[in-house]
Amino acid sequence: MKKKKSPVKVVVPLILAVAAAGVGYKVVNRYIPSKEVMDGNKYFGTSGGEDAAVVLPDRLEQGKALVKDGTAYVEYATAKENLNDHLYKSDEEQQVILTTAVDIIKLPYDSNEYTTLTGNSSMPYQIVVSQDGNVYIALDYLAQYTALQYSVEQEPLHIIINNQWGTKTFSDVIKEESVRLDADIKSPILKKEATGDKVTVLEQEEEWTKVLTADGYIGYMKSKKLSDSYEEQVTSDFRAAEYTSIHKDYDMNLLWHQVTSQDSNNALAADIQDVKGVNVISPTWFSISSNDGDISSLASSDYVDTAHQNDMEVWGLMDNFSTDIDTDTVLGTTTSRENLEGQLITEALNYQLDGINIDIESLPEETSESYVQFMRELSVKCRNNNLVLSVDVPSPYSFNEHYSQKELGEVVDYVIIMGYDEHYVGSDAGSVASLSYERDGITGTLENVPKEKIISGIPFYTRLWKTNASGEVSSEAIGMDKADQILSDYKVTAGWSSETSQDYAEFTDEDGNFCQIWLENEASIEEKMKLVQEYGLAGVAEWKLGFERSSIWDVIAKYVN
C-alpha cells in the first residue's frame, strides 16, 4: 500500500517559495526606476489660461506670474524680493513706485501711462496689472531698470528669469536621462534630457546632481549621465543709474545744535565762540507737524550766514518728535511723504542750506519699508539739488534691524551712528556710551555701510543716576562742567573704569540717594576718537553744542583732518 504525502510537507515549501518570490520582487523592485511622469501643471502650480510660474536661477516660484495679451508679468512680491527691491506698492493709492538713483516713477494699476519727475509717458501695454487680488508688474518694463533676462515657455506656461551674473557651472548630458523631482529613482519624472543637452548645475553630489534645464525645469539627474562640470561667464549689458554721493575730501566734524526758538538761532555766534575744528553744524530746525507731511521750521538766514562765516556748512535736522503725528501714516501715505520731502527741499533751498539731516526715532517695525522709500525719494531730490543727505541711526542690534542700514547706506551721503543712549531714561543705571558700545555700533554698521559714509556720533553729556531707598532709578542728562562741579561739591574723586573706558564715581547725596556717574571728558572722548581713526571712518558727530568744554576740541582735532 502506497503512503500518502503529508499536506504539510507540500504546503510549507510552497509558502516558502512564494515568500521568497515576494522578497525577491521587493529587492528587485527597489532598484527599478519609477516611470511615473509628473503632470507639468502640477509641477509649475499652474491651472492653464494666463496663469504662469516663475523659474528663478535657483528655484521655482509656483503660480507667481501671468501672461496677458502677450505681455509677461511677475507678481509684485516676487519682483521686489528677487528682482528689484526699489519697488514700493500702495494698494490705497493704487500704484507701484519705482525709485532709481535719479528718478521717481509712478506706475498706476491697470494703466499704460506712468509719471516721472519730468512728466508723463506711456507704454503699449499695461505696466502694472491688478487681478484676482494680486498685483503684477510687466517684465519688459522692469527690465529697463533691472539686470534681468527672461523667456516665456508654453505648455505649461512658465517664465524663466535670469538675474544672476558672473561665473556659472554647467554640464552636458552624455546619455539620455530623466530629470526627477527629487534625488531618488522612485521620484516622479519631470522630463527627459537628450544627449548633448546643456544643463545648469545647482548642486552636485556623487550620485545625484541638481540641475536647471534650458526649458526651466529644476530637478535631479544621475551624476554619471552628465559630463564633468565646467564654468562659463554669464554677463549682462544692463547699466543702472549710478547712486552718486557727495563725499568731502576731509574728515567730517559735525556738531548738533539743539534749537528750540529763534533766540537760540540769534545766540549762535556766542555759542560757537570757543568751538574749534567743526565744519558742519546741524540745527534741530524742522519737525514733522502733521500727518499730511507738514513741517514746523525754525530756519534762519542770519544763522546760516553766521555759520558760513565760521567755515561751517549747515545741515538742517528734521525729526519726528511731535506727539501729534503718526510716523507710519506720514511715511506710508505717498501724498504726505511727498509733501514732507517737498517742504524740506524748499526750506533747504530758500535758506541756502548745504544739507539735510534726518533723525527719525522710535521707528515702528511696520514702517520700515515706507521709511526706506522716504529716504530713497528724498535722496533723489537732494541729489538733483546738490544737497548733502545724512541720516541718524541707532547702534545696530537685532531689535532695530528694521532701520535697514544697508538700504540707507546705498542712497544717502552719510550714515551717522547715534552711539549713545546705551543707558537712558527709564533704564537701569549705566554708561551713556561705553567704549565697547561704541565699537559694536561701528563694527555692526560697517557690515552694511562703507566706512567712507559712516560718521560716529558721540555724546558730550552724561547722566547722573540716582537710586532711592525703594530702589527706584532716575537720571538727569548733564554736561561736562556740571558733572565735574557735582563731584567737587560732594568731594568725590572719579576713578578710571577699564570696563567702560570712562571715569566713574559714586556717592550718597543728602537725600540718601545712591548716585552714580560715568563721565564723558577728555579721556573718554579720546578713546572714542581712536575708534574713528582705527576704522577709517568719515568723521565724528557730537551731541550737543553747550554740553562740552573748550578743551575737548583740542582732543578731537588730533583725530580729524
C-alpha positions in Angstrom: 0.0 0.0 0.0 1.4 3.4 -1.0 1.9 6.0 1.6 0.1 9.3 1.2 2.2 12.5 1.2 1.6 14.8 4.1 -0.2 18.0 3.1 2.0 19.9 5.4 5.1 18.8 3.5 3.7 20.1 0.3 2.3 23.4 1.6 5.3 24.6 3.6 7.7 24.5 0.6 5.1 26.3 -1.5 4.7 29.0 1.1 8.4 29.4 1.4 8.7 29.7 -2.4 6.0 32.3 -2.6 7.6 34.3 0.3 11.0 34.1 -1.4 9.5 35.3 -4.6 7.9 38.2 -2.8 11.1 39.1 -1.1 12.9 38.8 -4.4 10.4 41.1 -6.1 10.7 43.7 -3.4 14.5 43.6 -3.6 14.5 43.9 -7.4 11.7 46.5 -7.4 13.8 48.6 -5.1 16.2 49.1 -7.9 13.7 49.7 -10.7 13.3 53.4 -11.5 9.8 54.8 -11.4 8.3 55.6 -14.8 5.7 57.9 -13.4 5.7 61.3 -15.2 4.6 64.3 -13.1 1.9 66.5 -14.7 3.5 69.7 -15.8 0.8 72.0 -14.4 1.1 70.3 -11.1 4.8 70.8 -11.1 4.6 74.5 -12.0 1.5 75.1 -9.9 -0.4 76.5 -12.9 -4.0 76.0 -13.9 -4.0 77.0 -17.6 -5.1 80.2 -19.2 -3.0 83.3 -18.3 -1.6 81.7 -15.1 2.2 81.2 -15.2 5.0 80.1 -12.9 8.3 81.9 -12.4 11.6 80.0 -12.6 14.4 81.8 -11.0 18.1 80.9 -11.3 17.9 78.6 -8.3 14.3 77.8 -7.6 10.7 77.6 -8.8 8.1 80.1 -7.7 4.7 78.4 -8.4 1.9 80.5 -9.7 3.6 83.8 -9.3 3.1 85.2 -12.8 0.8 85.6 -15.7 1.0 86.2 -19.4 -1.7 88.7 -20.5 -2.2 89.9 -24.1 1.3 88.7 -25.0 3.0 90.5 -22.1 4.7 88.6 -19.3 4.0 89.8 -15.7 5.5 88.8 -12.4 3.7 89.1 -9.1 4.8 92.2 -7.1 6.2 90.4 -4.0 8.3 88.1 -6.2 9.6 91.0 -8.2 10.5 93.0 -5.2 12.1 90.2 -3.2 14.0 88.7 -6.1 14.4 91.2 -9.0 14.3 94.8 -7.9 13.9 95.8 -4.2 13.4 99.5 -5.2 9.7 98.9 -5.8 7.1 100.2 -3.4 3.4 99.3 -3.6 0.5 101.3 -2.3 -2.9 99.5 -2.6 -4.6 102.5 -1.0 -3.2 104.8 -3.8 -3.5 102.0 -6.4 0.1 102.4 -7.7 3.6 101.0 -7.7 6.5 103.4 -7.3 9.9 102.5 -8.8 12.7 104.7 -7.4 16.1 104.9 -9.2 19.1 106.9 -8.4 17.8 109.9 -10.4 14.1 109.4 -10.8 10.8 108.5 -9.0 8.5 106.6 -11.4 4.8 106.2 -10.5 3.0 103.3 -12.1 -0.8 103.3 -11.7 -2.6 100.0 -11.5 -4.1 98.8 -14.8 -2.8 101.7 -16.9 -0.4 102.1 -19.9 0.6 105.5 -18.5 3.2 106.5 -15.9 4.8 109.6 -14.5 8.4 110.6 -13.8 9.9 113.7 -12.2 10.0 115.2 -15.7 6.4 114.4 -16.9 4.0 111.8 -18.2 4.7 108.9 -20.6 3.1 105.6 -21.7 3.8 102.1 -22.9 1.9 100.0 -25.4 0.9 97.6 -22.6 -0.4 97.9 -19.1 2.7 98.2 -16.9 1.0 97.1 -13.6 -1.9 94.7 -13.6 -4.3 94.2 -10.6 -6.0 90.9 -11.0 -7.8 88.5 -8.6 -6.4 90.3 -5.5 -2.8 90.2 -6.8 -0.6 92.9 -8.3 1.7 92.1 -11.2 4.4 94.2 -13.0 5.4 93.8 -16.6 8.9 92.2 -17.0 9.5 94.3 -20.2 9.2 97.5 -18.2 11.1 96.2 -15.2 14.0 95.1 -17.4 14.6 98.7 -18.3 15.7 99.3 -14.7 16.9 95.8 -13.7 19.7 93.5 -14.8 17.5 90.6 -15.9 16.8 88.5 -19.0 13.7 86.3 -19.4 11.9 83.9 -21.8 8.4 82.5 -21.8 7.8 78.8 -22.2 4.5 77.3 -23.2 2.5 74.3 -22.1 2.7 74.6 -19.1 3.1 78.3 -19.1 6.2 79.4 -17.2 8.6 82.3 -17.3 12.4 81.7 -17.0 14.2 84.6 -15.4 18.0 85.0 -15.0 19.2 87.8 -12.8 22.4 86.2 -11.6 25.6 87.2 -13.4 29.2 86.1 -13.3 30.6 82.5 -13.2 28.1 79.7 -13.6 28.6 75.9 -13.6 27.3 73.7 -16.5 27.3 70.1 -17.6 26.4 68.3 -20.8 24.1 65.3 -20.9 26.2 62.3 -22.1 23.3 59.9 -22.3 19.6 60.4 -22.3 18.4 60.7 -18.8 15.3 61.6 -16.8 15.1 64.7 -14.7 13.4 63.8 -11.4 11.6 65.9 -8.8 13.8 64.5 -6.0 17.2 62.7 -5.8 15.5 59.3 -5.8 14.8 56.8 -8.6 11.3 56.4 -7.2 10.7 60.1 -7.5 8.4 61.1 -10.5 10.0 62.2 -13.8 9.7 65.9 -14.7 11.1 65.4 -18.2 13.9 63.7 -20.2 17.0 65.4 -21.3 18.6 64.3 -24.6 22.2 63.5 -25.3 24.1 66.8 -25.8 21.7 69.0 -23.8 23.3 71.6 -21.6 22.1 72.0 -18.0 23.0 74.5 -15.3 24.4 72.8 -12.2 22.9 74.0 -9.0 24.2 71.3 -6.6 26.5 68.4 -7.3 27.0 65.2 -5.3 28.5 61.9 -6.1 25.2 60.1 -7.2 22.8 62.9 -8.0 23.2 66.4 -9.5 20.6 69.1 -9.1 20.1 70.9 -12.4 18.2 73.6 -14.2 17.2 72.7 -17.7 17.2 75.1 -20.6 13.4 75.0 -20.6 13.0 75.8 -16.9 12.7 72.5 -15.0 14.6 72.2 -11.7 15.3 68.6 -10.6 17.8 65.9 -10.2 19.8 63.8 -12.7 22.1 60.9 -12.2 25.6 62.3 -12.0 27.1 59.5 -14.1 24.9 60.6 -17.0 26.5 64.1 -17.0 29.8 65.3 -18.3 32.4 66.8 -16.0 31.2 70.2 -15.0 32.7 73.4 -16.5 32.4 77.1 -15.8 31.3 79.9 -18.1 30.9 83.6 -17.6 27.3 84.9 -17.9 27.1 88.7 -18.4 24.5 91.4 -18.8 24.7 94.6 -20.8 22.4 96.4 -18.3 23.8 99.5 -16.6 21.9 101.0 -13.7 21.8 104.7 -13.0 24.7 105.4 -10.6 24.0 106.4 -7.0 26.4 109.3 -6.8 27.3 110.6 -3.4 28.7 113.9 -2.1 31.9 112.9 -0.4 34.0 115.5 1.3 37.8 115.3 0.9 38.3 116.0 4.6 37.2 114.4 7.8 33.7 115.4 9.0 33.3 117.1 12.3 29.6 117.7 12.8 28.1 119.4 15.8 24.4 119.1 16.5 22.8 122.3 17.9 19.5 121.9 19.7 17.5 124.9 18.6 14.2 125.5 20.4 13.4 129.1 19.4 14.6 132.0 17.3 16.5 133.2 20.4 18.6 130.0 20.1 19.4 131.0 16.5 20.4 134.5 17.5 22.9 133.2 20.1 24.9 131.1 17.6 27.9 133.5 17.3 28.3 133.5 21.1 27.7 129.8 21.4 30.4 128.8 19.0 33.0 131.3 20.2 35.2 128.5 21.7 34.3 125.8 19.2 37.3 124.7 17.1 37.5 122.4 14.0 33.8 121.9 13.4 33.0 122.0 9.7 29.3 121.2 9.9 26.6 122.4 12.3 23.3 120.7 12.3 20.5 122.8 14.0 17.3 121.0 15.0 15.1 123.2 12.9 12.5 121.0 11.3 9.9 118.7 12.9 7.0 116.8 11.3 4.0 118.7 12.5 1.0 116.9 10.9 0.1 113.6 9.3 -0.2 115.4 6.0 3.6 115.8 6.0 3.8 119.4 7.0 6.8 120.6 9.0 7.4 123.3 11.5 10.5 125.4 10.9 12.9 127.5 12.9 15.2 128.1 9.9 17.1 131.4 9.9 19.1 133.1 7.2 21.2 135.0 9.7 22.1 131.7 11.4 23.2 130.3 8.0 25.3 133.4 7.3 27.0 133.2 10.7 27.8 129.5 10.2 29.2 130.1 6.8 31.3 132.9 8.0 32.8 130.5 10.5 33.6 127.9 7.8 30.7 125.7 8.8 28.2 124.1 6.5 24.6 123.9 7.7 22.7 120.6 7.6 19.2 121.3 8.9 17.9 118.5 11.0 14.3 117.1 10.8 12.8 114.9 13.5 9.5 113.1 14.2 9.3 114.0 17.9 5.9 115.6 17.9 3.3 113.6 19.7 0.6 114.9 17.3 1.8 112.8 14.4 1.9 109.2 13.4 5.1 108.3 11.7 3.6 105.3 9.9 0.8 107.5 8.4 3.1 110.2 7.3 5.7 108.0 5.6 3.2 105.3 4.4 1.0 107.8 2.5 2.5 108.9 -0.8 0.9 112.4 -0.8 2.1 113.0 2.8 5.5 111.7 2.1 5.9 113.8 -1.0 4.7 116.9 0.9 7.3 116.3 3.6 10.0 115.9 1.0 9.0 118.9 -0.9 8.8 121.1 2.2 12.3 120.0 3.2 13.8 120.8 -0.2 12.0 124.1 -0.3 13.3 125.1 3.1 16.9 124.0 2.2 16.9 126.0 -1.0 15.2 129.1 0.4 17.7 129.3 3.3 20.7 128.2 1.3 21.4 125.1 3.4 24.2 122.8 2.5 22.4 119.6 3.5 19.6 117.9 5.4 20.0 115.6 8.4 17.1 113.1 9.1 16.5 111.9 12.6 13.6 109.5 12.7 13.5 107.8 16.1 11.3 105.2 17.7 10.6 103.8 14.2 7.7 101.3 14.2 8.8 98.0 12.7 5.9 98.0 10.3 7.0 101.4 9.0 10.4 100.1 7.8 9.5 99.8 4.1 7.9 103.3 4.0 10.9 104.8 5.9 13.3 103.4 3.3 11.1 104.6 0.5 11.1 108.1 2.1 14.9 108.1 2.2 15.2 106.9 -1.4 12.8 109.6 -2.7 14.5 112.3 -0.6 17.9 111.2 -1.8 16.8 111.7 -5.4 15.6 115.2 -4.7 18.7 116.1 -2.7 20.9 114.6 -5.4 19.2 116.7 -8.0 19.6 119.9 -5.9 23.2 119.2 -4.8 22.3 118.9 -1.1 24.1 116.6 1.3 21.8 114.0 2.8 22.7 112.3 6.1 20.6 110.1 8.3 20.9 109.4 12.0 20.6 105.7 13.0 20.8 103.8 16.3 23.6 101.4 17.0 22.6 98.3 15.2 21.1 95.4 17.1 18.6 92.7 16.2 15.7 94.7 17.7 16.3 97.6 15.4 17.2 95.8 12.1 14.2 97.5 10.6 16.2 100.7 10.3 17.6 98.9 7.2 21.1 100.3 7.4 22.2 98.6 4.1 19.4 100.3 2.1 20.1 103.6 3.7 23.8 103.4 3.1 23.1 102.9 -0.6 21.2 106.1 -1.1 22.5 108.7 1.5 25.8 110.5 1.6 26.5 109.9 5.3 25.1 107.5 7.9 25.6 108.9 11.4 25.6 106.3 14.2 23.9 107.6 17.4 26.5 105.9 19.6 24.9 106.9 22.9 21.8 106.1 25.0 23.3 102.8 25.9 21.5 103.6 29.1 18.7 106.0 29.0 15.7 107.5 30.9 13.8 104.5 32.3 16.7 102.0 32.1 18.9 100.7 34.8 21.9 102.9 35.8 24.8 102.7 33.5 27.1 104.4 31.0 25.6 106.5 28.2 28.3 105.3 25.9 30.9 102.8 27.0 33.7 102.1 24.6 32.5 98.6 23.8 29.1 100.0 22.9 30.8 102.5 20.5 32.9 99.8 18.9 29.9 97.4 18.5 27.9 100.2 16.8 30.8 100.9 14.4 31.6 97.3 13.5 27.9 96.5 13.1 27.3 99.4 10.8 30.4 98.5 8.8 28.7 95.2 7.9 26.2 97.2 5.8 27.7 100.7 5.0 31.1 101.6 3.5 33.4 103.3 6.0 33.7 106.4 3.9 30.0 107.0 4.5 30.0 106.4 8.3 30.2 109.2 10.9 30.5 108.2 14.6 28.1 110.1 16.8 29.4 110.6 20.3 27.9 112.2 23.4 29.1 115.4 25.2 26.7 114.6 28.0 26.5 112.1 30.8 23.8 111.1 33.2 23.7 111.5 36.9 21.9 108.4 38.2 20.0 108.3 41.5 18.6 105.2 43.2 16.4 105.9 46.2 15.8 103.7 49.2 12.9 102.0 47.4 15.2 101.0 44.5 13.6 103.5 42.1 16.0 104.8 39.5 16.0 108.3 38.0 18.5 110.2 35.9 19.4 113.6 34.6 21.4 114.5 31.5 24.2 116.9 32.3 27.2 118.4 30.5 30.9 118.0 31.3 31.4 121.0 33.5 28.3 120.4 35.5 29.3 116.8 36.1 32.7 117.9 37.5 31.0 120.5 39.7 28.7 117.9 41.2 31.7 115.7 42.1 33.5 118.7 43.5 30.5 119.7 45.6 30.4 116.2 47.1 34.2 116.0 47.4 34.2 112.8 45.3 37.1 111.8 43.0 36.3 109.7 39.9 38.4 106.7 39.0 39.1 105.1 35.6 36.9 102.2 34.7 38.6 99.9 32.3 35.3 98.2 31.6 33.7 101.3 30.0 36.9 103.4 29.3 35.4 106.3 31.3 36.0 107.8 34.7 33.4 106.6 37.2 32.2 107.9 40.6 29.6 107.0 43.1 28.4 108.7 46.3 25.3 109.2 48.5 23.6 112.6 48.4 21.9 114.5 51.2 18.6 112.8 50.5 20.1 109.3 50.9 20.0 108.6 47.2 22.8 106.3 45.8 24.3 108.4 43.0 26.4 107.0 40.1 28.0 108.8 37.2 30.1 107.6 34.2 31.9 110.7 32.9 32.4 112.0 29.4 35.6 114.0 29.4 38.9 114.5 27.6 40.0 110.9 28.4 36.8 109.1 27.3 36.3 111.3 24.2 39.9 110.5 23.1 39.2 106.8 23.4 36.2 107.2 21.2 38.1 109.3 18.7 40.7 106.5 18.5 37.9 104.2 17.1 37.1 106.8 14.4 40.8 106.7 13.4 41.1 102.9 13.8 38.2 102.1 11.5 38.9 104.9 8.9 35.5 106.4 9.3 34.3 109.6 7.5 34.4 111.5 10.8 32.7 112.3 14.1 29.4 114.0 15.2 28.8 115.4 18.7 25.6 115.8 20.7 25.3 118.5 21.5 26.6 122.1 21.5 26.8 123.5 25.0 27.5 120.2 26.8 31.2 120.3 26.0 34.1 122.3 27.4 36.5 124.1 25.2 39.4 121.7 25.8 37.5 118.9 24.2 38.0 120.5 20.8 41.8 120.1 21.0 41.3 116.3 21.7 39.0 115.9 18.7 41.4 117.9 16.5 44.1 115.3 16.9 42.0 112.7 15.0 40.2 114.7 12.3 41.9 116.4 9.4 
